[in-house]
C-alpha cells in the first residue's frame, strides 16, 4: 500500500513541475528567442524547485509535527521573498539584458531589479502556495492513512483479546462435562471426547481468522448443542432447527457460542421441573436469523445479575459492535422466567472485512 502511494506522489510532483516549466517557457518565448527562453526557463525552474522543495519537504513537515505553524508562516514568507529576489535577478540580467543593454552603473540597475521583484512576488507566492497546498494534502492523506492502519490494528487486537477470552471458557466447560461422565458412562464420555476433538480442531485452525465459512461455524455450534443434549439426557428438552441455505457465506467465528452456553447454563434446574432450550438458526438472503429461548429460575437470574454469568455475553455484544456496526440487531428479553435472544446480522460474501 505504501509503495504505490509514494509512486503516485512522485508522479504528481513531476507532472506539476513539467506543467510549470511548460507555462514558463511559453511565457518567455513570447518575448525572447528560443535559446534565451529555454535558458531562462531552466534557471527559473531550478531555482523554484530548490526553494519550494526545501519549503515543502523540510520546513512544512517539521512545522506540522511540532505544531508550529506560526513559525512556518514566517519561514515561508522569507522563502517567498528570497525566491522573488532570484526571479528579479533572472528578469533583470537574463531577460532584460537579452533585449537591451543594461546601464553600466549598478545604481541604474536598481529600478529594473525593483520592478522585477514586484512582478515576481505574486508568481513566487502562487508557486510556493500551490506546492505547500499539495504537500499539505499529501501529508494529511498520509496521516489519515496511518490513523486508519492504527485503528485497524487496534480493532484486530481487541477482537483477538475477546476471542482469547471465549475460547478457554468453551474448552473448560466441555472438559468438565467429560470428566463427570467418565465416572458414570464411559461410552458416552468417549463419544463426547470425539466431539470435543472436532470442537478443539475448529478453534485451533479456524478461529484465528476474522471470518470463517458459515457452514463450519454452524457445524461447531451443532457439536456444542449435541454435547449439551447428551450431558443432560432426559432432564432437559432440547430442540434445534438449523436451516442454512448458503453455507459459503462468512461469519465471525465463535460469535454465537455465548448465547448457546448461557441458555444451557441458566436453564431451569428445579426438582421435578423439566427445563427446555429452543434454538433456531436460519440463513436467508444473506442474513442470519438466530433465536435462542430457555426457561430459567429466579435463583439463576439472581446469580447472573451478581456477575457469575461470566464475560461471554458482554464479549459478544462488544464483538457485534466492532465487527458488525450498523449491520446487526440484537434483542434480549427476560420475562416470566423465559429468556429470549434474537439476533439478525448481515453475512459477508467473502472472508475479508
DRENDO-1510 file (C-alpha; in Angstrom, 1 decimal, always signed):
<recs>
REC; n; res; u; v; w
REC; 1; UNK; +0.0; +0.0; +0.0 .
REC; 2; UNK; +2.9; +2.4; +0.8 .
REC; 3; UNK; +4.9; +1.9; -2.4 .
REC; 4; UNK; +2.0; +2.7; -4.8 .
REC; 5; UNK; +1.2; +5.8; -2.7 .
REC; 6; UNK; +4.8; +7.0; -2.9 .
REC; 7; UNK; +4.9; +6.3; -6.6 .
REC; 8; UNK; +1.7; +8.3; -7.2 .
REC; 9; UNK; +3.2; +11.2; -5.1 .
REC; 10; UNK; +6.3; +11.3; -7.3 .
REC; 11; UNK; +4.3; +11.2; -10.5 .
REC; 12; UNK; +2.1; +14.0; -9.3 .
REC; 13; UNK; +5.0; +16.2; -8.3 .
REC; 14; UNK; +6.8; +15.5; -11.6 .
REC; 15; UNK; +3.7; +16.5; -13.6 .
REC; 16; UNK; +3.4; +19.7; -11.5 .
REC; 17; UNK; +6.9; +20.8; -12.4 .
REC; 18; UNK; +6.6; +19.8; -16.0 .
REC; 19; UNK; +3.4; +21.9; -16.4 .
REC; 20; UNK; +5.1; +24.8; -14.6 .
REC; 21; UNK; +8.2; +24.6; -16.9 .
REC; 22; UNK; +6.0; +24.5; -20.0 .
REC; 23; UNK; +4.0; +27.5; -18.9 .
REC; 24; UNK; +7.2; +29.5; -18.1 .
REC; 25; UNK; +8.8; +28.6; -21.4 .
REC; 26; UNK; +5.7; +29.7; -23.4 .
REC; 27; UNK; +5.7; +33.0; -21.5 .
REC; 28; UNK; +9.4; +33.6; -22.2 .
REC; 29; UNK; +9.2; +32.5; -25.8 .
REC; 30; UNK; +6.7; +35.2; -26.5 .
REC; 31; UNK; +9.3; +37.9; -25.8 .
REC; 32; UNK; +12.6; +36.2; -26.4 .
REC; 33; UNK; +14.2; +33.8; -28.9 .
REC; 34; UNK; +14.1; +30.1; -28.2 .
REC; 35; UNK; +17.6; +29.6; -26.8 .
REC; 36; UNK; +17.2; +32.5; -24.4 .
REC; 37; UNK; +13.7; +31.4; -23.4 .
REC; 38; UNK; +15.0; +27.8; -22.8 .
REC; 39; UNK; +17.9; +29.1; -20.7 .
REC; 40; UNK; +15.7; +31.4; -18.7 .
REC; 41; UNK; +13.2; +28.6; -18.1 .
REC; 42; UNK; +15.9; +26.2; -16.9 .
REC; 43; UNK; +17.3; +28.7; -14.5 .
REC; 44; UNK; +13.9; +29.8; -13.1 .
REC; 45; UNK; +12.6; +26.2; -12.7 .
REC; 46; UNK; +15.8; +25.0; -11.0 .
REC; 47; UNK; +15.6; +28.0; -8.6 .
REC; 48; UNK; +11.9; +27.5; -7.9 .
REC; 49; UNK; +12.3; +23.7; -7.4 .
REC; 50; UNK; +15.2; +24.2; -4.9 .
REC; 51; UNK; +13.4; +26.7; -2.7 .
REC; 52; UNK; +10.0; +25.1; -3.0 .
REC; 53; UNK; +11.4; +21.6; -2.3 .
REC; 54; UNK; +13.1; +22.9; +0.8 .
REC; 55; UNK; +9.9; +24.6; +2.0 .
REC; 56; UNK; +7.6; +21.7; +1.4 .
REC; 57; UNK; +9.9; +18.7; +2.4 .
REC; 58; UNK; +11.8; +20.2; +5.3 .
REC; 59; UNK; +10.0; +23.2; +6.8 .
REC; 60; UNK; +6.4; +22.2; +6.4 .
REC; 61; UNK; +6.6; +18.6; +7.8 .
REC; 62; UNK; +8.7; +19.8; +10.7 .
REC; 63; UNK; +6.1; +22.5; +11.4 .
REC; 64; UNK; +3.2; +20.0; +11.2 .
REC; 65; UNK; +4.9; +17.6; +13.6 .
REC; 66; UNK; +6.0; +20.3; +16.1 .
REC; 67; UNK; +2.6; +22.2; +15.6 .
REC; 68; UNK; +4.5; +25.4; +15.0 .
REC; 69; UNK; +2.6; +26.8; +12.0 .
REC; 70; UNK; +3.2; +30.5; +13.0 .
REC; 71; UNK; +6.9; +29.9; +12.7 .
REC; 72; UNK; +6.3; +28.2; +9.4 .
REC; 73; UNK; +4.5; +31.3; +8.1 .
REC; 74; UNK; +7.5; +33.4; +8.9 .
REC; 75; UNK; +9.8; +30.9; +7.2 .
REC; 76; UNK; +7.5; +30.7; +4.2 .
REC; 77; UNK; +7.4; +34.5; +3.8 .
REC; 78; UNK; +11.2; +34.6; +3.9 .
REC; 79; UNK; +11.4; +31.9; +1.2 .
REC; 80; UNK; +8.9; +33.7; -1.0 .
REC; 81; UNK; +10.8; +37.0; -0.7 .
REC; 82; UNK; +14.1; +35.3; -1.4 .
REC; 83; UNK; +12.8; +33.5; -4.4 .
REC; 84; UNK; +11.2; +36.7; -5.7 .
REC; 85; UNK; +14.7; +38.3; -5.5 .
REC; 86; UNK; +16.1; +35.3; -7.5 .
REC; 87; UNK; +13.3; +35.9; -10.1 .
REC; 88; UNK; +14.2; +39.6; -10.2 .
REC; 89; UNK; +17.8; +38.7; -11.0 .
REC; 90; UNK; +16.7; +36.4; -13.8 .
REC; 91; UNK; +14.3; +39.0; -15.2 .
REC; 92; UNK; +17.0; +41.8; -15.0 .
REC; 93; UNK; +20.2; +40.1; -16.0 .
REC; 94; UNK; +18.9; +37.5; -18.4 .
REC; 95; UNK; +15.6; +38.6; -19.9 .
REC; 96; UNK; +16.3; +42.4; -20.0 .
REC; 97; UNK; +19.9; +42.0; -20.9 .
REC; 98; UNK; +18.9; +39.8; -23.8 .
REC; 99; UNK; +16.7; +42.6; -25.2 .
REC; 100; UNK; +18.6; +45.8; -24.3 .
REC; 101; UNK; +22.0; +46.5; -22.8 .
REC; 102; UNK; +21.8; +47.5; -19.1 .
REC; 103; UNK; +23.3; +50.8; -18.0 .
REC; 104; UNK; +27.0; +50.4; -16.9 .
REC; 105; UNK; +26.4; +51.8; -13.5 .
REC; 106; UNK; +24.9; +49.3; -10.9 .
REC; 107; UNK; +22.8; +52.1; -9.3 .
REC; 108; UNK; +20.9; +52.4; -12.6 .
REC; 109; UNK; +20.1; +48.7; -12.4 .
REC; 110; UNK; +18.0; +49.1; -9.2 .
REC; 111; UNK; +14.8; +50.3; -11.0 .
REC; 112; UNK; +14.9; +47.1; -13.1 .
REC; 113; UNK; +15.6; +45.0; -10.0 .
REC; 114; UNK; +12.7; +46.5; -8.0 .
REC; 115; UNK; +10.4; +46.2; -11.0 .
REC; 116; UNK; +11.3; +42.5; -11.4 .
REC; 117; UNK; +11.0; +42.0; -7.7 .
REC; 118; UNK; +7.4; +43.4; -7.5 .
REC; 119; UNK; +6.4; +41.4; -10.6 .
REC; 120; UNK; +7.9; +38.2; -9.2 .
REC; 121; UNK; +6.2; +38.4; -5.8 .
REC; 122; UNK; +2.8; +37.1; -7.0 .
REC; 123; UNK; +4.4; +34.4; -9.0 .
REC; 124; UNK; +6.6; +33.3; -6.1 .
REC; 125; UNK; +3.6; +33.3; -3.7 .
REC; 126; UNK; +1.5; +31.3; -6.2 .
REC; 127; UNK; +4.2; +28.7; -6.8 .
REC; 128; UNK; +5.1; +28.2; -3.1 .
REC; 129; UNK; +1.4; +28.4; -2.0 .
REC; 130; UNK; +0.4; +25.7; -4.6 .
REC; 131; UNK; +3.3; +23.5; -3.6 .
REC; 132; UNK; +2.6; +23.8; +0.1 .
REC; 133; UNK; -1.1; +23.1; -0.6 .
REC; 134; UNK; -0.2; +19.9; -2.5 .
REC; 135; UNK; +2.2; +18.8; +0.2 .
REC; 136; UNK; -0.3; +19.6; +3.0 .
REC; 137; UNK; -2.9; +17.5; +1.2 .
REC; 138; UNK; -0.4; +14.6; +0.8 .
REC; 139; UNK; +0.7; +14.8; +4.5 .
REC; 140; UNK; -2.9; +14.9; +5.5 .
REC; 141; UNK; -3.6; +11.8; +3.4 .
REC; 142; UNK; -0.6; +10.1; +4.9 .
REC; 143; UNK; -1.6; +10.9; +8.5 .
REC; 144; UNK; -5.2; +9.7; +7.8 .
REC; 145; UNK; -3.8; +6.5; +6.2 .
REC; 146; UNK; -1.6; +5.9; +9.3 .
REC; 147; UNK; -4.6; +6.6; +11.5 .
REC; 148; UNK; -6.7; +4.0; +9.6 .
REC; 149; UNK; -3.9; +1.4; +10.0 .
REC; 150; UNK; -3.7; +2.1; +13.7 .
REC; 151; UNK; -7.4; +1.8; +14.1 .
REC; 152; UNK; -7.4; -1.5; +12.1 .
REC; 153; UNK; -4.6; -2.8; +14.3 .
REC; 154; UNK; -6.4; -1.8; +17.4 .
REC; 155; UNK; -9.6; -3.4; +16.2 .
REC; 156; UNK; -7.7; -6.7; +15.4 .
REC; 157; UNK; -6.1; -6.6; +18.9 .
REC; 158; UNK; -9.5; -6.1; +20.5 .
REC; 159; UNK; -11.1; -9.0; +18.6 .
REC; 160; UNK; -8.1; -11.2; +19.3 .
REC; 161; UNK; -8.4; -10.4; +23.0 .
REC; 162; UNK; -12.2; -11.1; +23.0 .
REC; 163; UNK; -11.7; -14.4; +21.2 .
REC; 164; UNK; -9.0; -15.5; +23.6 .
REC; 165; UNK; -11.3; -14.8; +26.4 .
REC; 166; UNK; -14.1; -17.0; +24.9 .
REC; 167; UNK; -12.0; -20.0; +23.7 .
REC; 168; UNK; -10.7; -21.2; +27.2 .
REC; 169; UNK; -14.2; -20.8; +28.6 .
REC; 170; UNK; -15.7; -23.2; +26.0 .
REC; 171; UNK; -12.8; -25.7; +26.4 .
REC; 172; UNK; -13.3; -25.6; +30.2 .
REC; 173; UNK; -17.0; -26.4; +30.0 .
REC; 174; UNK; -16.5; -29.3; +27.7 .
REC; 175; UNK; -13.6; -30.9; +29.6 .
REC; 176; UNK; -15.7; -30.6; +32.8 .
REC; 177; UNK; -18.6; -32.4; +31.2 .
REC; 178; UNK; -16.3; -35.2; +30.0 .
REC; 179; UNK; -14.7; -35.5; +33.5 .
REC; 180; UNK; -18.1; -36.0; +35.1 .
REC; 181; UNK; -19.3; -38.6; +32.5 .
REC; 182; UNK; -16.2; -40.7; +32.7 .
REC; 183; UNK; -17.3; -41.7; +36.2 .
REC; 184; UNK; -20.8; -42.7; +35.1 .
REC; 185; UNK; -20.8; -43.6; +31.4 .
REC; 186; UNK; -17.5; -44.3; +29.7 .
REC; 187; UNK; -19.1; -44.9; +26.3 .
REC; 188; UNK; -20.8; -41.5; +26.4 .
REC; 189; UNK; -17.7; -39.9; +27.6 .
REC; 190; UNK; -15.7; -41.5; +24.7 .
REC; 191; UNK; -18.3; -40.1; +22.2 .
REC; 192; UNK; -18.1; -36.7; +23.8 .
REC; 193; UNK; -14.4; -36.8; +23.6 .
REC; 194; UNK; -14.6; -37.3; +19.9 .
REC; 195; UNK; -16.9; -34.4; +19.6 .
REC; 196; UNK; -14.5; -32.3; +21.7 .
REC; 197; UNK; -11.7; -33.1; +19.3 .
REC; 198; UNK; -13.8; -31.7; +16.5 .
REC; 199; UNK; -14.6; -28.6; +18.6 .
REC; 200; UNK; -10.9; -28.1; +19.5 .
REC; 201; UNK; -9.8; -28.6; +15.9 .
REC; 202; UNK; -12.2; -25.9; +14.8 .
REC; 203; UNK; -10.9; -23.5; +17.5 .
REC; 204; UNK; -7.2; -24.2; +16.7 .
REC; 205; UNK; -7.3; -24.0; +13.0 .
REC; 206; UNK; -10.1; -21.6; +12.1 .
REC; 207; UNK; -10.8; -19.2; +14.9 .
REC; 208; UNK; -7.6; -17.2; +14.2 .
REC; 209; UNK; -9.3; -15.8; +11.1 .
REC; 210; UNK; -11.6; -12.7; +11.2 .
REC; 211; UNK; -14.3; -14.6; +9.2 .
REC; 212; UNK; -15.0; -18.2; +8.6 .
REC; 213; UNK; -17.4; -20.1; +6.4 .
REC; 214; UNK; -20.9; -20.2; +7.9 .
REC; 215; UNK; -21.2; -23.9; +7.4 .
REC; 216; UNK; -18.1; -24.6; +9.5 .
REC; 217; UNK; -19.3; -22.3; +12.3 .
REC; 218; UNK; -22.8; -23.9; +12.3 .
REC; 219; UNK; -21.2; -27.4; +12.5 .
REC; 220; UNK; -19.3; -26.2; +15.5 .
REC; 221; UNK; -22.5; -25.0; +17.2 .
REC; 222; UNK; -24.2; -28.3; +16.4 .
REC; 223; UNK; -21.4; -30.2; +18.1 .
REC; 224; UNK; -21.8; -27.9; +21.2 .
REC; 225; UNK; -25.5; -28.5; +21.3 .
REC; 226; UNK; -25.1; -32.3; +20.9 .
REC; 227; UNK; -22.7; -32.3; +23.8 .
REC; 228; UNK; -25.2; -30.5; +26.0 .
REC; 229; UNK; -28.1; -32.7; +24.9 .
REC; 230; UNK; -26.2; -35.9; +25.8 .
REC; 231; UNK; -25.0; -34.5; +29.1 .
REC; 232; UNK; -28.5; -33.5; +30.2 .
REC; 233; UNK; -30.3; -36.5; +28.8 .
REC; 234; UNK; -34.0; -36.7; +29.8 .
REC; 235; UNK; -33.7; -33.9; +32.3 .
REC; 236; UNK; -33.8; -31.3; +29.5 .
REC; 237; UNK; -35.8; -30.9; +26.4 .
REC; 238; UNK; -33.7; -29.5; +23.6 .
REC; 239; UNK; -35.0; -28.6; +20.1 .
REC; 240; UNK; -32.7; -27.2; +17.5 .
REC; 241; UNK; -33.6; -26.1; +13.9 .
REC; 242; UNK; -30.7; -25.5; +11.5 .
REC; 243; UNK; -31.8; -24.1; +8.1 .
REC; 244; UNK; -28.7; -22.9; +6.3 .
REC; 245; UNK; -29.2; -22.4; +2.6 .
REC; 246; UNK; -25.9; -20.8; +1.7 .
REC; 247; UNK; -23.1; -22.4; +3.7 .
REC; 248; UNK; -20.5; -20.4; +1.8 .
REC; 249; UNK; -21.3; -17.1; +3.4 .
REC; 250; UNK; -18.9; -15.9; +6.1 .
REC; 251; UNK; -19.4; -15.0; +9.7 .
REC; 252; UNK; -17.1; -14.1; +12.7 .
REC; 253; UNK; -16.1; -17.3; +14.5 .
REC; 254; UNK; -17.5; -18.2; +17.9 .
REC; 255; UNK; -19.9; -15.3; +17.8 .
REC; 256; UNK; -23.0; -17.3; +18.7 .
REC; 257; UNK; -21.4; -19.6; +21.2 .
REC; 258; UNK; -22.0; -17.4; +24.4 .
REC; 259; UNK; -25.8; -17.4; +23.6 .
REC; 260; UNK; -26.0; -21.2; +23.5 .
REC; 261; UNK; -23.7; -21.5; +26.5 .
REC; 262; UNK; -25.9; -19.2; +28.6 .
REC; 263; UNK; -29.1; -21.0; +27.6 .
REC; 264; UNK; -27.8; -24.3; +28.9 .
REC; 265; UNK; -26.1; -22.7; +31.9 .
REC; 266; UNK; -29.1; -20.9; +33.2 .
REC; 267; UNK; -31.9; -23.2; +32.1 .
REC; 268; UNK; -34.3; -24.1; +34.9 .
REC; 269; UNK; -33.0; -26.9; +37.1 .
REC; 270; UNK; -35.6; -27.1; +39.8 .
REC; 271; UNK; -36.5; -30.6; +41.0 .
REC; 272; UNK; -39.5; -32.1; +39.2 .
REC; 273; UNK; -39.3; -29.5; +36.6 .
REC; 274; UNK; -38.1; -30.3; +33.1 .
REC; 275; UNK; -36.4; -27.3; +31.5 .
REC; 276; UNK; -36.2; -26.6; +27.8 .
REC; 277; UNK; -33.9; -24.9; +25.3 .
REC; 278; UNK; -35.1; -23.9; +21.9 .
REC; 279; UNK; -32.6; -22.9; +19.2 .
REC; 280; UNK; -33.4; -21.7; +15.7 .
REC; 281; UNK; -30.7; -20.7; +13.2 .
REC; 282; UNK; -31.7; -19.7; +9.6 .
REC; 283; UNK; -29.8; -18.1; +6.7 .
REC; 284; UNK; -32.0; -16.1; +4.3 .
REC; 285; UNK; -31.0; -13.7; +1.5 .
REC; 286; UNK; -27.5; -13.0; +3.0 .
REC; 287; UNK; -28.8; -12.5; +6.6 .
REC; 288; UNK; -28.5; -14.8; +9.6 .
REC; 289; UNK; -31.6; -15.1; +11.8 .
REC; 290; UNK; -30.6; -16.6; +15.2 .
REC; 291; UNK; -33.0; -17.3; +18.1 .
REC; 292; UNK; -32.4; -18.9; +21.4 .
REC; 293; UNK; -35.0; -19.4; +24.2 .
REC; 294; UNK; -34.7; -21.1; +27.5 .
REC; 295; UNK; -36.6; -21.2; +30.8 .
REC; 296; UNK; -34.8; -20.1; +33.9 .
REC; 297; UNK; -35.3; -20.0; +37.6 .
REC; 298; UNK; -35.2; -16.8; +39.7 .
REC; 299; UNK; -32.2; -18.2; +41.6 .
REC; 300; UNK; -30.2; -18.5; +38.3 .
REC; 301; UNK; -31.3; -15.0; +37.3 .
REC; 302; UNK; -30.2; -13.6; +40.6 .
REC; 303; UNK; -26.8; -15.2; +40.3 .
REC; 304; UNK; -26.5; -13.8; +36.8 .
REC; 305; UNK; -27.1; -10.3; +38.0 .
REC; 306; UNK; -24.4; -10.8; +40.6 .
REC; 307; UNK; -21.9; -11.4; +37.8 .
REC; 308; UNK; -21.5; -15.1; +38.0 .
REC; 309; UNK; -22.6; -15.4; +34.4 .
REC; 310; UNK; -19.1; -14.7; +33.1 .
REC; 311; UNK; -17.9; -12.4; +30.3 .
REC; 312; UNK; -19.3; -14.3; +27.3 .
REC; 313; UNK; -22.4; -12.2; +26.7 .
REC; 314; UNK; -20.5; -8.9; +27.2 .
REC; 315; UNK; -17.9; -10.0; +24.8 .
REC; 316; UNK; -20.3; -11.0; +22.1 .
REC; 317; UNK; -22.0; -7.6; +22.4 .
REC; 318; UNK; -18.7; -5.9; +22.0 .
REC; 319; UNK; -17.7; -8.0; +19.0 .
REC; 320; UNK; -21.0; -7.2; +17.3 .
REC; 321; UNK; -20.3; -3.5; +17.7 .
REC; 322; UNK; -16.8; -3.9; +16.4 .
REC; 323; UNK; -17.4; -6.4; +13.5 .
REC; 324; UNK; -21.0; -5.6; +12.5 .
REC; 325; UNK; -21.6; -1.9; +13.1 .
REC; 326; UNK; -25.0; -0.9; +11.7 .
REC; 327; UNK; -25.4; -4.4; +10.2 .
REC; 328; UNK; -26.9; -6.3; +13.2 .
REC; 329; UNK; -29.9; -6.2; +15.5 .
REC; 330; UNK; -29.7; -7.8; +18.9 .
REC; 331; UNK; -32.7; -8.2; +21.2 .
REC; 332; UNK; -32.6; -9.8; +24.7 .
REC; 333; UNK; -35.8; -10.2; +26.6 .
REC; 334; UNK; -36.2; -11.8; +30.1 .
REC; 335; UNK; -39.7; -12.0; +31.4 .
REC; 336; UNK; -41.9; -14.6; +33.1 .
REC; 337; UNK; -39.0; -16.9; +33.7 .
REC; 338; UNK; -38.3; -17.1; +30.0 .
REC; 339; UNK; -35.1; -15.8; +28.4 .
REC; 340; UNK; -35.1; -15.0; +24.7 .
REC; 341; UNK; -32.3; -13.9; +22.4 .
REC; 342; UNK; -32.9; -12.7; +18.9 .
REC; 343; UNK; -30.1; -11.8; +16.6 .
REC; 344; UNK; -30.2; -10.7; +13.0 .
REC; 345; UNK; -27.0; -9.9; +11.2 .
REC; 346; UNK; -25.8; -9.4; +7.6 .
REC; 347; UNK; -23.4; -12.1; +6.5 .
REC; 348; UNK; -20.3; -11.5; +4.3 .
REC; 349; UNK; -19.9; -12.8; +0.8 .
REC; 350; UNK; -16.1; -13.1; +1.2 .
REC; 351; UNK; -13.6; -13.7; +4.1 .
REC; 352; UNK; -12.5; -10.0; +4.1 .
REC; 353; UNK; -13.9; -7.4; +6.5 .
</recs>
